[in-house]
Amino acid sequence: MRNISNKTPIWKAIAAVLRSDLAERRYNPGDRLPTEAALADRFGVNRHTVRHGISVLVEEGLVRTRRGAGAFVAASPTDYPIGNRVRFHENLIAAGRRPEKRVLALDERTATAGEAQALQIEAGDPVCAYHGLSLADGQPIAVFESLFPLARLLGITAALKDTSSVTQALSVAGIDDYTRASTRLTAVRATATQALHLQLAEGDPLLRSTSVNIDESSQPLEYGRTWFAGDRMTLTLET
């Protein structure tokens, strides 16, 4: 009688096939794997067996699962230095990534008391509010809101409509250089809308950066809040 005790368990075989798919770049970093149902059909097994096979890849660090979203090919976190000079496009290019920003909303409104304090203006003074999505190699990595005092930056709203780059828009508004005055980092949970933009599950971990940029005369130009996807960014503090 044939000894079947040495047969490879099906879940191990599934893990091996998926590992080979990753090695052959059938799926790229950040891509979502087919659903458990689709993989179960592919391999002719039940979803529990598929889940067991994927768990092996999770343990190996090749795949990450997100509650309610599925399994994704693990991407190496992007190094993002935070220091005296923070430039989104320059930072990502230096990390070997392709930077992109998408405008989600751009409007003019009055500043709240907290925003006014950060920008050293009066509560109720007009500000430009720029809401956007930051991407690296096409993968969402952060959502952000930047506020600019309109009295100091004439034409900043129109400039931001023409270019998603804050540095370029500030240049149009007459600011040739600016530096980071302060940065505060806080661990938070993704809201439903943030999770939607970042392709995460609600409640997933985010790292919130609250910052103020100033001009050469130390006048605040930008009050920013950025919510980074926790598993896609490595923030490094530079002095």
Backbone as numpy.savetxt, mean C-alpha at the origin, in Angstrom:
# Nx Ny Nz CAx CAy CAz Cx Cy Cz
0.75 -58.37 -3.14 -0.10 -57.17 -3.14 0.78 -55.93 -3.14
0.37 -54.92 -3.89 1.15 -53.70 -4.01 1.11 -52.91 -2.70
2.27 -52.45 -2.25 2.36 -51.65 -1.03 2.09 -50.19 -1.38
1.00 -49.65 -0.82 0.65 -48.27 -1.14 1.03 -47.30 -0.02
1.74 -47.79 0.99 2.06 -46.95 2.15 3.03 -45.82 1.79
3.77 -45.98 0.69 4.75 -44.96 0.31 4.20 -43.94 -0.70
2.92 -44.03 -1.00 2.34 -43.08 -1.93 2.34 -41.68 -1.33
2.61 -40.69 -2.18 2.63 -39.30 -1.73 1.21 -38.84 -1.41
0.99 -38.26 -0.22 -0.34 -37.74 0.10 -0.76 -36.70 -0.94
-2.04 -36.68 -1.26 -2.54 -35.79 -2.31 -2.24 -34.33 -1.99
-2.40 -33.93 -0.71 -2.16 -32.52 -0.37 -0.71 -32.13 -0.61
0.22 -33.07 -0.40 1.63 -32.79 -0.68 1.86 -32.66 -2.18
1.18 -33.49 -2.94 1.31 -33.41 -4.40 0.77 -32.08 -4.92
-0.34 -31.63 -4.34 -0.90 -30.34 -4.73 0.07 -29.22 -4.40
0.65 -29.27 -3.22 1.64 -28.26 -2.83 2.82 -28.25 -3.79
3.26 -29.43 -4.22 4.40 -29.52 -5.13 4.07 -28.93 -6.49
2.85 -29.18 -6.98 2.44 -28.63 -8.27 2.36 -27.11 -8.20
1.74 -26.60 -7.14 1.62 -25.15 -7.00 2.98 -24.50 -6.81
3.86 -25.18 -6.10 5.23 -24.66 -5.91 5.93 -24.58 -7.26
5.72 -25.57 -8.10 6.30 -25.55 -9.45 5.70 -24.42 -10.28
4.38 -24.19 -10.14 3.73 -23.08 -10.85 4.37 -21.75 -10.47
4.66 -21.58 -9.18 5.28 -20.33 -8.72 6.70 -20.20 -9.26
7.44 -21.29 -9.25 8.81 -21.26 -9.75 8.87 -20.91 -11.22
7.85 -21.36 -11.97 7.80 -21.08 -13.41 7.15 -19.74 -13.72
6.82 -18.98 -12.66 6.23 -17.64 -12.79 4.87 -17.70 -13.48
4.16 -18.81 -13.28 2.78 -18.86 -13.78 1.94 -17.83 -13.04
2.28 -17.61 -11.77 1.67 -16.55 -10.97 2.79 -15.64 -10.47
2.56 -14.35 -10.52 3.56 -13.37 -10.11 3.29 -12.88 -8.69
4.30 -12.30 -8.03 4.09 -11.75 -6.69 2.91 -10.79 -6.66
2.03 -11.01 -5.69 0.85 -10.18 -5.56 -0.38 -10.76 -6.23
-0.20 -11.73 -7.15 -1.34 -12.35 -7.84 -2.15 -13.20 -6.87
-3.43 -13.24 -7.09 -4.28 -14.14 -6.30 -4.33 -15.50 -6.98
-4.17 -16.54 -6.19 -4.28 -17.90 -6.72 -5.74 -18.19 -7.05
-5.99 -19.18 -7.90 -7.39 -19.59 -8.14 -8.07 -19.96 -6.82
-9.38 -19.86 -6.80 -10.13 -20.17 -5.59 -9.95 -21.64 -5.21
-10.27 -21.95 -3.96 -10.20 -23.33 -3.51 -11.09 -24.22 -4.37
-12.25 -23.69 -4.74 -13.17 -24.47 -5.58 -12.56 -24.77 -6.94
-11.90 -23.75 -7.52 -11.28 -23.94 -8.83 -10.12 -24.93 -8.75
-9.34 -24.84 -7.70 -8.22 -25.77 -7.54 -8.73 -27.18 -7.24
-9.82 -27.26 -6.50 -10.39 -28.59 -6.22 -10.83 -29.25 -7.52
-11.42 -28.47 -8.42 -11.81 -29.02 -9.72 -10.59 -29.42 -10.53
-9.54 -28.60 -10.48 -8.32 -28.88 -11.24 -7.69 -30.20 -10.81
-7.65 -30.42 -9.48 -6.95 -31.61 -8.98 -7.89 -32.79 -8.69
-9.19 -32.56 -8.82 -10.14 -33.64 -8.58 -10.22 -34.07 -7.13
-10.14 -33.09 -6.22 -10.19 -33.38 -4.79 -11.19 -32.44 -4.13
-11.36 -32.59 -2.82 -12.25 -31.68 -2.10 -11.47 -30.43 -1.65
-12.20 -29.40 -1.23 -11.57 -28.13 -0.87 -10.70 -28.25 0.36
-11.03 -29.15 1.27 -10.20 -29.34 2.47 -8.79 -29.79 2.08
-8.71 -30.70 1.11 -7.40 -31.18 0.66 -6.61 -30.04 0.02
-7.28 -29.23 -0.79 -6.62 -28.07 -1.39 -6.11 -27.12 -0.31
-6.95 -26.86 0.69 -6.57 -25.95 1.78 -5.34 -26.46 2.51
-5.27 -27.78 2.70 -4.11 -28.38 3.36 -2.85 -28.16 2.53
-2.96 -28.31 1.21 -1.81 -28.09 0.34 -1.35 -26.64 0.35
-2.29 -25.71 0.33 -1.93 -24.29 0.34 -1.28 -23.91 1.67
-1.72 -24.54 2.76 -1.15 -24.22 4.07 0.35 -24.51 4.11
0.79 -25.50 3.34 2.22 -25.81 3.27 2.98 -24.63 2.65
2.42 -24.05 1.59 3.07 -22.92 0.93 3.05 -21.68 1.83
2.00 -21.56 2.64 1.96 -20.45 3.60 3.08 -20.59 4.61
3.26 -21.80 5.13 4.33 -22.06 6.10 5.71 -21.78 5.50
5.85 -22.01 4.19 7.12 -21.77 3.52 7.32 -20.31 3.14
6.31 -19.49 3.36 6.41 -18.09 3.03 6.20 -17.76 1.57
5.73 -18.73 0.80 5.51 -18.52 -0.63 4.15 -17.91 -0.93
3.21 -18.14 -0.03 1.83 -17.68 -0.24 1.33 -17.04 1.06
0.49 -16.02 0.91 -0.18 -15.42 2.06 -1.68 -15.51 1.84
-2.41 -15.80 2.90 -3.87 -15.82 2.81 -4.43 -14.61 3.53
-5.52 -14.08 2.98 -6.21 -12.95 3.60 -7.66 -13.32 3.81
-8.10 -13.15 5.03 -9.46 -13.54 5.39 -10.48 -12.89 4.46
-11.27 -13.74 3.83 -12.32 -13.25 2.96 -11.86 -12.86 1.57
-10.54 -12.92 1.31 -10.03 -12.48 0.01 -9.38 -13.60 -0.78
-8.83 -14.61 -0.10 -8.21 -15.72 -0.80 -6.73 -15.86 -0.51
-6.03 -16.58 -1.38 -4.60 -16.83 -1.24 -3.85 -16.06 -2.31
-2.75 -15.41 -1.91 -1.99 -14.57 -2.82 -0.52 -14.98 -2.80
0.13 -14.84 -3.96 1.56 -15.09 -4.04 2.27 -14.02 -3.22
3.12 -14.43 -2.33 3.81 -13.49 -1.45 4.75 -12.60 -2.26
4.66 -11.31 -2.02 5.57 -10.36 -2.64 6.55 -9.85 -1.59
7.77 -9.64 -2.00 8.76 -9.10 -1.07 8.34 -7.69 -0.67
8.32 -7.38 0.63 7.93 -6.03 1.05 8.84 -4.98 0.42
8.25 -3.85 0.08 9.01 -2.74 -0.51 9.65 -1.92 0.58
10.96 -1.70 0.49 11.64 -0.84 1.44 11.28 0.61 1.15
10.87 1.33 2.19 10.41 2.71 2.03 11.04 3.56 3.14
12.13 4.29 2.83 12.79 5.08 3.87 12.01 6.33 4.25
11.98 6.62 5.53 11.34 7.83 6.04 12.40 8.63 6.80
12.68 9.80 6.32 13.69 10.64 6.95 13.40 12.10 6.69
14.47 12.88 6.52 14.33 14.31 6.32 13.70 14.64 4.97
13.93 13.77 3.98 13.38 13.98 2.64 12.67 12.70 2.20
11.36 12.79 2.07 10.56 11.64 1.66 9.92 11.95 0.31
10.29 11.16 -0.69 9.75 11.34 -2.04 9.24 9.99 -2.53
7.95 9.88 -2.77 7.34 8.60 -3.12 7.97 7.98 -4.36
8.00 8.73 -5.47 8.51 8.17 -6.72 9.98 7.79 -6.60
10.78 8.66 -5.99 12.22 8.37 -5.85 12.45 7.15 -4.97
11.69 7.03 -3.88 11.86 5.90 -2.97 11.58 4.57 -3.66
10.50 4.52 -4.43 10.14 3.26 -5.07 11.08 2.91 -6.21
11.50 3.90 -6.96 12.46 3.64 -8.04 13.77 3.11 -7.46
14.19 3.69 -6.33 15.41 3.22 -5.67 15.27 1.79 -5.19
14.03 1.38 -4.86 13.79 0.01 -4.40 13.57 -0.95 -5.57
13.69 -0.44 -6.80 13.52 -1.29 -7.97 12.07 -1.55 -8.32
11.17 -0.69 -7.85 9.75 -0.85 -8.13 9.24 0.27 -9.05
8.15 0.01 -9.74 7.54 1.00 -10.62 6.47 1.76 -9.85
6.68 3.06 -9.61 5.72 3.83 -8.80 4.54 4.32 -9.63
3.40 4.43 -8.96 2.20 4.95 -9.61 1.29 5.53 -8.53
0.64 6.64 -8.86 -0.36 7.22 -7.96 -1.65 7.44 -8.74
-2.77 7.14 -8.09 -4.07 7.36 -8.69 -4.87 8.31 -7.80
-5.47 9.31 -8.41 -6.27 10.27 -7.67 -7.64 9.66 -7.39
-8.02 9.62 -6.12 -9.34 9.13 -5.74 -10.33 10.29 -5.58
-9.85 11.41 -5.06 -10.69 12.59 -4.89 -9.78 13.79 -4.71
-10.23 14.93 -5.21 -9.46 16.17 -5.11 -10.47 17.31 -4.96
-10.45 17.95 -3.79 -11.41 19.04 -3.58 -10.84 20.09 -2.63
-11.57 21.17 -2.50 -11.21 22.26 -1.58 -12.27 22.35 -0.51
-11.84 22.47 0.74 -12.76 22.54 1.88 -12.09 23.33 3.00
-12.77 23.42 4.13 -12.21 24.13 5.27 -11.47 23.15 6.19
-10.46 23.64 6.87 -9.65 22.81 7.75 -10.33 22.60 9.10
-10.21 21.39 9.62 -10.68 21.11 10.98 -9.67 21.71 11.96
-10.02 21.68 13.23 -9.13 22.25 14.24 -7.79 21.52 14.27
-7.82 20.18 14.19 -6.57 19.42 14.23 -5.72 19.64 12.99
-6.36 19.71 11.84 -5.63 19.96 10.60 -5.02 21.37 10.61
-5.80 22.33 11.11 -5.31 23.71 11.18 -4.10 23.81 12.10
-4.13 23.09 13.21 -2.99 23.11 14.13 -1.74 22.55 13.45
-1.89 21.46 12.71 -0.74 20.86 12.04 -0.17 21.78 10.96
-1.04 22.51 10.28 -0.61 23.39 9.18 -0.34 24.82 9.64
-0.56 25.09 10.92 -0.35 26.42 11.50 -1.18 27.48 10.77
-2.46 27.15 10.60 -3.44 28.07 10.04 -4.62 28.12 11.00
-5.64 28.87 10.66 -6.83 28.97 11.50 -7.84 27.89 11.11
-8.54 27.36 12.10 -9.62 26.42 11.83 -10.64 27.10 10.92
-11.05 26.44 9.88 -11.97 27.01 8.91 -11.30 27.63 7.71
-9.95 27.75 7.75 -9.23 28.26 6.58 -9.32 27.23 5.45
-9.27 27.69 4.20 -9.40 26.76 3.07 -8.15 25.90 2.85
-8.38 24.64 2.54 -7.29 23.71 2.23 -7.68 22.91 1.00
-6.67 22.40 0.31 -6.87 21.44 -0.77 -6.69 20.05 -0.19
-7.67 19.18 -0.38 -7.62 17.81 0.12 -7.42 16.86 -1.06
-6.31 16.14 -1.01 -5.94 15.21 -2.08 -5.97 13.80 -1.53
-6.93 12.99 -2.00 -7.04 11.59 -1.60 -6.55 10.73 -2.76
-5.69 9.76 -2.46 -5.15 8.95 -3.54 -4.76 7.56 -3.13
-4.36 6.80 -4.13 -3.92 5.41 -3.96 -2.51 5.29 -4.52
-1.59 4.74 -3.73 -0.21 4.52 -4.17 -0.03 3.06 -4.55
0.70 2.83 -5.65 0.93 1.47 -6.13 2.42 1.26 -6.42
2.85 0.01 -6.30 4.20 -0.40 -6.67 4.07 -1.59 -7.61
4.58 -1.44 -8.83 4.46 -2.49 -9.84 3.00 -2.89 -10.05
2.11 -1.90 -9.95 0.69 -2.15 -10.18 -0.07 -2.69 -8.99
0.62 -2.98 -7.88 -0.05 -3.52 -6.69 -0.31 -2.39 -5.70
-1.53 -2.25 -5.19 -1.81 -1.20 -4.20 -0.99 -1.41 -2.93
-0.35 -0.35 -2.46 0.44 -0.45 -1.24 -0.01 0.53 -0.16
-0.75 1.58 -0.55 -1.16 2.56 0.46 -2.28 3.44 -0.07
-3.12 3.90 0.83 -4.07 4.97 0.54 -3.64 6.17 1.36
-3.92 7.37 0.86 -3.42 8.55 1.56 -4.36 9.73 1.41
-4.20 10.70 2.32 -4.86 11.99 2.24 -3.81 13.05 2.56
-3.66 14.01 1.66 -2.73 15.12 1.87 -3.51 16.42 1.84
-3.21 17.30 2.79 -3.88 18.60 2.89 -2.87 19.71 2.69
-3.25 20.70 1.87 -2.37 21.82 1.54 -3.08 23.14 1.83
-2.43 24.09 2.51 -3.06 25.38 2.79 -3.14 26.22 1.52
-4.35 26.57 1.12 -4.54 27.27 -0.15 -3.95 28.67 -0.14
-3.95 29.35 1.00 -3.43 30.71 1.05 -1.94 30.75 0.77
-1.21 29.69 1.10 0.24 29.63 0.89 0.60 29.02 -0.46
-0.31 28.27 -1.03 0.02 27.52 -2.24 -1.03 27.80 -3.32
-0.94 28.96 -3.90 -1.88 29.35 -4.94 -1.73 28.43 -6.15
-2.84 27.91 -6.62 -2.83 27.05 -7.80 -2.50 25.60 -7.53
-2.39 25.19 -6.24 -2.00 23.82 -5.94 -3.06 22.81 -6.41
-4.34 23.17 -6.31 -5.39 22.24 -6.71 -5.33 21.97 -8.21
-5.19 23.03 -9.00 -5.09 22.87 -10.45 -3.85 22.08 -10.82
-2.76 22.32 -10.10 -1.51 21.60 -10.38 -1.66 20.11 -10.11
-2.35 19.76 -9.02 -2.55 18.35 -8.68 -3.48 17.66 -9.68
-4.35 18.42 -10.31 -5.21 17.84 -11.34 -4.40 17.46 -12.58
-3.32 18.19 -12.81 -2.48 17.94 -13.99 -1.44 16.86 -13.74
-1.03 16.69 -12.48 0.00 15.71 -12.15 -0.31 15.10 -10.80
-0.14 13.79 -10.67 -0.39 13.13 -9.39 0.79 13.28 -8.44
1.90 13.85 -8.90 3.10 14.01 -8.09 3.00 15.25 -7.22
3.10 15.07 -5.92 3.06 16.21 -5.00 4.27 17.11 -5.23
5.44 16.54 -5.46 6.65 17.33 -5.68 6.50 18.24 -6.89
5.95 17.69 -7.98 5.77 18.50 -9.18 4.70 19.57 -8.97
3.63 19.22 -8.28 2.57 20.19 -8.02 3.07 21.32 -7.13
3.87 21.01 -6.13 4.44 22.05 -5.28 5.38 22.95 -6.06
6.11 22.37 -7.01 6.99 23.17 -7.84 6.20 24.18 -8.66
5.06 23.75 -9.21 4.20 24.65 -9.96 3.69 25.77 -9.07
3.45 25.46 -7.79 2.95 26.45 -6.83 4.07 27.31 -6.25
5.31 27.13 -6.76 6.41 27.99 -6.34 7.31 27.43 -5.26
7.16 26.14 -4.93 7.99 25.53 -3.90 9.03 24.63 -4.56
10.28 25.04 -4.50 11.35 24.29 -5.16 11.84 23.13 -4.31
11.71 23.24 -2.98 12.19 22.17 -2.12 11.38 22.16 -0.83
11.30 21.00 -0.22 10.60 20.86 1.06 11.18 19.67 1.80
11.00 19.65 3.09 11.54 18.58 3.93 10.49 18.10 4.91
10.76 16.94 5.49 9.84 16.34 6.46 10.16 16.89 7.85
9.17 17.49 8.50 9.37 18.03 9.84 9.06 17.00 10.91
8.06 16.13 10.66 7.69 15.13 11.67 6.97 13.97 11.02
7.12 12.80 11.63 6.42 11.59 11.19 6.01 10.81 12.43
4.76 10.39 12.45 4.26 9.56 13.55 3.67 8.29 12.97
4.09 7.12 13.48 3.63 5.83 12.96 2.74 5.14 13.99
1.60 4.62 13.52 0.65 3.96 14.39 0.09 2.73 13.70
-0.01 1.62 14.41 -0.63 0.41 13.87 -2.14 0.52 14.00
-2.86 0.28 12.90 -4.33 0.38 12.90 -4.90 -0.80 12.10
-6.24 -0.89 12.07 -6.93 -1.91 11.30 -7.60 -1.28 10.09
-7.64 -1.99 8.99 -8.22 -1.46 7.75 -9.73 -1.32 7.88
-10.23 -0.16 7.47 -11.67 0.03 7.36 -12.17 -0.68 6.10
-13.47 -0.72 5.94 -14.04 -1.40 4.77 -13.58 -0.74 3.47
-13.58 0.60 3.42 -13.18 1.29 2.19 -11.68 1.17 1.94
-10.87 1.25 2.99 -9.43 1.08 2.81 -9.12 -0.33 2.32
-9.79 -1.32 2.89 -9.58 -2.70 2.47 -9.94 -2.88 1.00
-11.00 -2.22 0.56 -11.42 -2.33 -0.83 -10.35 -1.79 -1.76
-9.80 -0.62 -1.45 -8.77 -0.01 -2.29 -7.48 -0.83 -2.29
-7.14 -1.39 -1.12 -5.86 -2.09 -0.98 -5.97 -3.59 -1.26
-7.15 -4.04 -1.62 -7.39 -5.46 -1.90 -7.03 -6.31 -0.69
-7.53 -5.86 0.45 -7.34 -6.57 1.71 -8.71 -6.93 2.28
-8.71 -7.57 3.43 -9.94 -7.82 4.16 -10.11 -6.75 5.24
-11.34 -6.37 5.49 -11.59 -5.40 6.56 -11.01 -5.93 7.87
-10.28 -5.06 8.57 -9.66 -5.46 9.82 -8.22 -5.92 9.68
-7.73 -6.07 8.45 -6.32 -6.43 8.26 -5.41 -5.32 8.78
-4.18 -5.66 9.18 -3.30 -4.65 9.77 -2.76 -3.64 8.75
-2.78 -2.38 9.15 -2.20 -1.29 8.37 -1.24 -0.52 9.27
-0.33 0.20 8.65 0.56 1.10 9.38 0.25 2.52 8.92
-0.24 3.35 9.86 -0.62 4.72 9.51 0.53 5.67 9.81
0.88 6.45 8.80 1.91 7.49 8.94 1.22 8.85 8.93
1.47 9.65 9.95 0.96 11.02 10.03 2.16 11.96 9.98
2.17 12.87 9.02 3.40 13.65 8.79 3.09 15.09 8.43
4.13 15.92 8.59 4.06 17.33 8.20 5.32 17.65 7.40
5.14 18.23 6.21 6.25 18.72 5.40 6.29 20.24 5.46
7.50 20.79 5.44 7.68 22.23 5.57 8.56 22.77 4.44
8.45 24.09 4.20 9.30 24.72 3.18 10.61 25.18 3.82
11.40 25.92 3.07 12.72 26.32 3.55 12.65 27.33 4.68
11.49 27.98 4.86 11.33 28.91 5.98 10.58 28.27 7.14
10.46 26.94 7.10 9.83 26.14 8.16 8.32 26.33 8.25
7.70 26.81 7.18 6.25 26.92 7.13 5.64 25.60 6.65
4.64 25.07 7.37 4.02 23.81 6.93 3.34 23.96 5.56
3.62 22.99 4.70 3.05 22.98 3.35 2.07 21.83 3.15
2.29 20.76 3.87 1.49 19.56 3.66 1.31 18.81 4.96
0.08 18.46 5.25 -0.25 17.60 6.38 -0.79 16.31 5.78
-0.07 15.22 5.97 -0.43 13.98 5.30 -0.71 12.83 6.24
-1.65 11.99 5.82 -1.94 10.74 6.52 -1.94 9.62 5.47
-1.11 8.61 5.70 -0.98 7.50 4.76 -1.18 6.19 5.50
-1.97 5.32 4.90 -2.23 4.00 5.48 -1.57 2.95 4.59
-0.47 2.37 5.07 0.30 1.38 4.31 -0.21 -0.03 4.60
-0.30 -0.86 3.54 -0.61 -2.28 3.73 0.53 -2.92 4.51
0.22 -3.50 5.65 1.25 -3.94 6.58 2.21 -4.97 6.04
1.75 -5.86 5.14 2.62 -6.93 4.65 3.33 -6.58 3.35
3.13 -5.35 2.85 3.72 -4.99 1.56 4.80 -3.92 1.66
4.98 -3.37 2.86 5.94 -2.27 3.03 6.82 -2.50 4.24
8.08 -2.14 4.10 9.00 -2.10 5.23 9.45 -0.65 5.37
8.97 0.03 6.39 9.32 1.43 6.60 10.61 1.51 7.40
11.58 2.20 6.88 12.87 2.35 7.55 13.09 3.80 7.92
13.49 4.05 9.14 13.71 5.40 9.61 15.15 5.81 9.38
15.35 6.93 8.69 16.68 7.44 8.41 16.92 8.72 9.20
18.16 8.92 9.63 18.49 10.14 10.37 19.50 10.95 9.58
